[in-house]
Every structure is written in structure tokens, then in C-alpha cells.
Amino acid sequence: MALNFFDQFASPTLLGIPLIALALTLPWILFPTPSTRWLNNRLLTLQSWSINRFTQQLLLPLNMAGHKWALLFTSLMVFLMSLNMLGLLPYTFTPTTQLSLNMGLAVPLWLATVIIGMRNQPTHALGHLLPEGTPTPLIPILIIIETISLFIRPLALGVRLTANLTAGHLLIQLIATAAFVLLPLMPTVAILTATLLLLLTLLEVAVAMIQAYVFVLLLSLYLQENV
């Protein structure tokens, strides 16, 4: 039974071909296409309003040089949010529960922010490795600690997203299994467990959106240090 709980995180295959590429492509097909009319439907209006508000909040602390990343950050958040939300549907696969995918998104974007900082203002970028006013004997130790913390950032981005979604999916499956087993034995307890499952599902919907936002927000903070 313990192995079956983790089978949902295995990448589905068809004739030996991984279907994770299909799972990554599906959200783009579901997005509504903008029309050329002056008045759009309610879905497009809500989508445009939410994206505009998110972009304004995200780019508020950034200078004009960081505004070039607006399209990338907005697209990434919508993409991650769609993957996380679709993964809550029954009989679906959540690609963002794979650490390899999350690291594949986190490492290049984090590295791009570091390269921009080293190219545009190398003195300021290297200055983050040594806080001002550090005593002389502590300088080598602090440089090592700050360098390690710098390289841990992409790992923290990927692991945070993976761990939160994996824990939520496991908890949902455990409670759903408990409700199914208890139904013929103790119907009242099973109904209470199903109610808890419903509340947990609503919580996971919020977590799916929040984690996508946090992923992009932390990338914007890393960019803010280097532009």
C-alpha cells in the first residue's frame, strides 16, 4: 500500500515513451485565445485583470532594467499555476511534483540573474558575499557561508515547490483511502473524513496557486539584487 501511494508521482509512459511532455503542453491548449473584439468575455476579462495586477505587484520593487523580465515571470507563474491546478484533478499527473522539472526551471533562471549581476555590476554582486563591517578574522568564514547560501537558492526553489505539492497529494490520497475504507464500517466517521478531505482539497487549491506565486516572487527578489 505504501508503494501505491507513491505511484502517482511516477512519470506516465506509453510504449516506453514518457508522457511528461504531453502533460507540460496541455495547459497551453486550455488557455483562452484573445479575440480582436473591443469587448471580451468574462473569462478573458478576469484573466487579463489578474495578470495585470500580478505584474504590477511583482515589478513594483524592480527598476526599469528588471521590467524586461515581466513577460517571462508572468508566463512562468500562469504556467506553474495551471500545472499545479490540473494536477488536483482525478487521474491526472502533476509534472511539478518532479524535482528534475522544478530544478530545470529554477537553475537556469537563477543563473541568469547571477550572470546579469556579474556582468552589469560585478562589484555590487560580489559585495553580497561579504556584509559591511565584518570583523577581519570572520571574513573567510562569512565568504564561504554566503557562497554556499547563494548556490543553495535554486535547490531551495525546486525543493520547496516539489515538497509542498508532493505532501499535499499524499495527504489527499491518505485521507481519501481512509474515507473509502471506513465507509462500510463506520459511516459517520467516513462522512466526517470526507468533509475533511473536501476542506483539504480547497486548501491544496490555494497551495497550488500560492506556490506558483512564491516561485516567481523569489526569482524576482534574486533579480532585484542584481539589476
MARVO-466743 format. One record per residue (C-alpha): residue in one letter; x, y negated, z negated. Coordinates in Angstrom, 1 decimal. Each point is the difference from the previous one (the first is absolute). Last residue first. Layout:
BEGIN
+--------+--------+--------+--------+
: residu :     xx :     yy :     zz :
+--------+--------+--------+--------+
:      a :      X :      Y :      Z :
...
+--------+--------+--------+--------+
END
This chain:
BEGIN
+--------+--------+--------+--------+
: residu :     xx :     yy :     zz :
+--------+--------+--------+--------+
:      v :   19.9 :  -44.8 :   11.5 :
:      n :    1.6 :    2.8 :   -2.1 :
:      e :   -1.8 :   -0.1 :   -3.3 :
:      q :   -3.4 :   -0.6 :    1.6 :
:      l :    0.5 :    3.1 :    2.2 :
:      y :    0.2 :    2.2 :   -3.1 :
:      l :   -3.1 :   -1.7 :   -1.3 :
:      s :   -1.8 :    0.6 :    3.3 :
:      l :    1.0 :    3.7 :   -0.2 :
:      l :   -1.5 :    0.1 :   -3.5 :
:      l :   -3.2 :   -1.4 :    1.3 :
:      v :   -0.2 :    2.5 :    2.9 :
:      f :    0.2 :    3.0 :   -2.3 :
:      v :   -2.2 :   -1.6 :   -2.6 :
:      y :   -2.8 :   -0.6 :    2.6 :
:      a :    0.1 :    3.6 :    1.2 :
:      q :    0.0 :    1.1 :   -3.7 :
:      i :   -3.0 :   -2.2 :   -0.8 :
:      m :   -2.2 :    1.3 :    2.9 :
:      a :    0.5 :    3.7 :   -0.8 :
:      v :   -0.2 :   -0.7 :   -3.7 :
:      a :   -3.4 :   -1.6 :    0.4 :
:      v :   -1.3 :    3.0 :    2.0 :
:      e :    1.6 :    2.2 :   -2.7 :
:      l :   -2.0 :   -1.8 :   -2.7 :
:      l :   -3.2 :    0.6 :    2.0 :
:      t :    0.9 :    3.7 :    0.2 :
:      l :    0.7 :    0.1 :   -3.7 :
:      l :   -3.4 :   -1.3 :   -0.7 :
:      l :   -1.6 :    2.6 :    2.2 :
:      l :    2.1 :    2.8 :   -1.6 :
:      l :   -1.0 :   -1.2 :   -3.5 :
:      t :   -3.7 :    0.3 :    1.1 :
:      a :    0.8 :    3.5 :    1.4 :
:      t :    1.5 :    0.9 :   -3.4 :
:      l :   -3.1 :   -1.2 :   -1.8 :
:      i :   -2.1 :    2.1 :    2.4 :
:      a :    2.2 :    3.0 :   -0.6 :
:      v :   -0.3 :   -0.4 :   -3.8 :
:      t :   -3.7 :    0.1 :    0.3 :
:      p :    0.1 :    3.0 :    2.4 :
:      m :    2.0 :    2.1 :   -2.4 :
:      l :    0.8 :    3.4 :    1.6 :
:      p :   -1.3 :   -0.2 :    3.6 :
:      l :    1.3 :   -3.6 :    0.5 :
:      l :    3.2 :    0.4 :   -2.1 :
:      v :    2.1 :    1.4 :    2.9 :
:      f :   -1.0 :   -2.6 :    2.5 :
:      a :    0.5 :   -2.9 :   -2.6 :
:      a :    3.4 :    1.4 :   -0.9 :
:      t :    1.0 :    0.2 :    3.7 :
:      a :   -1.1 :   -3.6 :    0.6 :
:      i :    1.9 :   -1.1 :   -3.1 :
:      l :    3.2 :    1.7 :    1.2 :
:      q :   -0.4 :   -1.2 :    3.6 :
:      i :   -0.5 :   -3.6 :   -1.1 :
:      l :    2.9 :    0.1 :   -2.3 :
:      l :    2.3 :    1.4 :    2.7 :
:      h :   -1.1 :   -2.7 :    2.5 :
:      g :    0.6 :   -2.7 :   -2.5 :
:      a :    3.5 :    1.3 :   -1.0 :
:      t :    1.0 :    0.3 :    3.6 :
:      l :   -1.1 :   -3.5 :    0.8 :
:      n :    1.8 :   -1.6 :   -2.9 :
:      a :    3.1 :    2.1 :    0.4 :
:      t :    0.4 :   -0.7 :    3.8 :
:      l :   -0.5 :   -3.7 :   -0.2 :
:      r :    2.4 :   -0.4 :   -3.0 :
:      v :    2.6 :    2.4 :    1.5 :
:      g :    0.2 :   -1.9 :    3.2 :
:      l :    0.4 :   -3.5 :   -1.5 :
:      a :    2.2 :    1.2 :   -2.8 :
:      l :    2.4 :    1.7 :    2.5 :
:      p :    0.1 :   -3.2 :    2.0 :
:      r :    1.0 :   -2.0 :   -3.1 :
:      i :    2.6 :    2.5 :   -1.4 :
:      f :    2.7 :   -1.5 :    2.2 :
:      l :   -0.3 :   -3.4 :   -1.6 :
:      s :   -0.2 :    1.4 :   -3.5 :
:      i :    3.2 :    1.9 :    0.7 :
:      t :    1.7 :   -3.2 :    1.2 :
:      e :   -1.3 :   -1.9 :   -3.1 :
:      i :    1.4 :    2.7 :   -2.3 :
:      i :    3.4 :    0.1 :    1.7 :
:      i :    0.3 :   -3.8 :    0.0 :
:      l :   -1.0 :   -0.1 :   -3.6 :
:      i :    2.7 :    2.5 :   -1.0 :
:      p :    2.7 :   -1.9 :    1.9 :
:      i :   -1.0 :   -3.4 :   -1.5 :
:      l :   -0.4 :    1.1 :   -3.6 :
:      p :    3.5 :   -0.9 :   -1.1 :
:      t :   -0.3 :   -3.5 :    1.5 :
:      p :   -3.2 :   -1.0 :   -1.8 :
:      t :   -2.9 :   -0.6 :    2.4 :
:      g :   -1.1 :   -3.7 :    0.3 :
:      e :   -1.8 :    0.4 :    3.3 :
:      p :   -1.2 :    3.5 :    0.9 :
:      l :    2.3 :    2.1 :    2.2 :
:      l :   -1.5 :    2.2 :    2.8 :
:      h :   -2.5 :   -2.7 :    0.9 :
:      g :    2.9 :   -2.2 :    1.1 :
:      l :    0.7 :    2.3 :    2.9 :
:      a :   -3.2 :   -1.2 :    1.7 :
:      h :    0.8 :   -3.6 :   -0.8 :
:      t :    3.5 :    0.2 :    1.4 :
:      p :   -1.2 :    2.0 :    3.1 :
:      q :   -2.6 :   -2.6 :    1.0 :
:      n :   -1.3 :    0.7 :    3.5 :
:      r :    1.7 :    3.3 :    0.9 :
:      m :    0.1 :    1.7 :   -3.5 :
:      g :   -3.6 :   -1.1 :   -0.7 :
:      i :   -1.3 :    1.2 :    3.4 :
:      i :    1.9 :    3.3 :   -0.5 :
:      v :   -1.6 :    0.5 :   -3.5 :
:      t :   -3.5 :   -0.7 :    1.4 :
:      a :    0.5 :    2.4 :    2.8 :
:      l :    1.3 :    2.7 :   -2.4 :
:      w :   -3.2 :   -0.3 :   -2.0 :
:      l :   -2.1 :    0.4 :    3.2 :
:      p :    2.1 :    3.0 :    1.3 :
:      v :   -0.1 :    1.7 :   -3.5 :
:      a :   -3.6 :   -0.4 :   -0.9 :
:      l :   -1.8 :    1.4 :    3.1 :
:      g :    2.1 :    3.1 :    0.5 :
:      m :    0.0 :    0.4 :   -3.8 :
:      n :   -3.8 :    0.0 :    0.1 :
:      l :    0.0 :    2.6 :    2.8 :
:      s :    2.6 :    2.3 :   -1.8 :
:      l :   -1.9 :   -0.3 :   -3.3 :
:      q :   -3.1 :    1.6 :    1.5 :
:      t :   -3.1 :   -1.0 :   -1.9 :
:      t :   -0.3 :   -2.9 :    2.5 :
:      p :   -1.0 :    2.5 :    2.8 :
:      t :   -3.3 :    0.7 :   -1.7 :
:      f :   -1.7 :    3.0 :    1.6 :
:      t :   -3.7 :    0.4 :    0.3 :
:      y :   -2.5 :    2.7 :   -0.9 :
:      p :   -2.1 :   -2.2 :   -2.2 :
:      l :    0.6 :   -3.8 :    0.3 :
:      l :    2.5 :   -1.5 :   -2.5 :
:      g :    2.8 :    0.1 :    2.6 :
:      l :   -1.9 :   -2.5 :    2.1 :
:      m :    0.4 :   -2.6 :   -2.7 :
:      n :    3.7 :    0.4 :   -0.3 :
:      l :    0.6 :    0.1 :    3.7 :
:      s :   -2.1 :   -3.1 :    0.5 :
:      m :    1.7 :   -1.9 :   -2.8 :
:      l :    3.4 :    0.9 :    1.4 :
:      f :   -0.9 :   -1.3 :    3.5 :
:      v :   -1.7 :   -3.2 :   -1.3 :
:      m :    3.0 :   -0.7 :   -2.2 :
:      l :    2.5 :    0.7 :    2.8 :
:      s :   -1.9 :   -2.2 :    2.5 :
:      t :    0.0 :   -2.9 :   -2.5 :
:      f :    3.6 :    0.3 :   -0.8 :
:      l :    1.2 :    0.3 :    3.6 :
:      l :   -2.2 :   -2.9 :    1.2 :
:      a :    1.1 :   -2.3 :   -2.9 :
:      w :    3.7 :    0.8 :    0.4 :
:      k :    0.8 :   -3.2 :    2.0 :
:      h :   -1.4 :   -1.9 :   -3.0 :
:      g :    3.2 :    0.8 :   -1.9 :
:      a :    1.9 :   -2.7 :    1.9 :
:      m :   -2.7 :   -2.6 :   -0.9 :
:      n :    0.6 :    0.5 :   -3.8 :
:      l :   -1.6 :    2.7 :   -2.0 :
:      p :   -1.9 :   -0.4 :   -3.3 :
:      l :   -3.5 :   -0.4 :    1.8 :
:      l :    0.7 :    2.7 :    2.6 :
:      l :   -1.8 :    2.8 :   -1.8 :
:      q :   -3.0 :   -2.1 :   -1.2 :
:      q :   -0.6 :   -1.5 :    3.4 :
:      t :    0.4 :    3.4 :    1.8 :
:      f :   -2.4 :    1.7 :   -2.4 :
:      r :   -2.6 :   -2.8 :    0.5 :
:      n :    0.3 :    0.2 :    3.8 :
:      i :   -0.3 :    3.8 :    0.0 :
:      s :   -3.1 :   -0.1 :   -2.2 :
:      w :   -1.7 :   -2.6 :    2.2 :
:      s :    0.9 :    1.8 :    3.2 :
:      q :   -1.3 :    3.3 :   -1.3 :
:      l :   -3.2 :   -1.5 :   -1.3 :
:      t :   -0.7 :   -1.7 :    3.3 :
:      l :    0.8 :    3.1 :    1.9 :
:      l :   -2.4 :    2.1 :   -2.1 :
:      r :   -2.7 :   -2.7 :    0.1 :
:      n :   -0.2 :   -0.2 :    3.8 :
:      n :    1.9 :   -2.6 :    2.0 :
:      l :   -1.2 :   -3.4 :    1.2 :
:      w :    2.0 :   -1.9 :    2.6 :
:      r :    0.2 :    3.0 :    2.2 :
:      t :    3.3 :    1.4 :    1.3 :
:      s :   -0.2 :    3.1 :   -2.1 :
:      p :    2.4 :    1.4 :   -2.5 :
:      t :    0.4 :    3.8 :   -0.1 :
:      p :   -1.2 :    1.7 :   -3.1 :
:      f :    2.6 :    2.2 :   -1.7 :
:      l :   -0.8 :    3.7 :    0.2 :
:      i :    2.5 :    0.9 :    2.7 :
:      w :    2.9 :   -1.6 :   -2.0 :
:      p :   -0.9 :    2.1 :   -3.0 :
:      l :    0.4 :    3.3 :    2.1 :
:      t :    3.6 :   -0.5 :    1.1 :
:      l :    1.6 :    0.9 :   -3.3 :
:      a :   -2.1 :    3.1 :   -0.4 :
:      l :    0.8 :    1.0 :    3.5 :
:      a :    3.8 :   -0.4 :   -0.7 :
:      i :   -0.5 :    2.1 :   -3.1 :
:      l :   -1.2 :    2.9 :    2.1 :
:      p :    3.1 :    2.0 :   -0.2 :
:      i :    0.4 :    2.4 :    2.9 :
:      g :    0.3 :    3.7 :   -0.9 :
:      l :   -3.0 :    1.1 :    2.0 :
:      l :   -2.0 :   -2.7 :   -1.9 :
:      t :    1.6 :   -1.3 :   -3.2 :
:      p :   -1.3 :   -1.9 :   -3.1 :
:      s :    2.6 :   -1.7 :   -2.2 :
:      a :   -0.1 :    1.5 :   -3.4 :
:      f :   -1.6 :   -2.3 :   -2.6 :
:      q :   -3.3 :    1.9 :   -0.2 :
:      d :    1.9 :    3.2 :   -0.8 :
:      f :    1.0 :   -1.5 :   -3.4 :
:      f :   -3.2 :    1.1 :   -1.8 :
:      n :    0.2 :    3.4 :    1.7 :
:      l :    3.4 :    0.7 :   -1.6 :
:      a :   -1.4 :   -0.6 :   -3.5 :
:      m :   -2.9 :    2.4 :    0.8 :
+--------+--------+--------+--------+
END
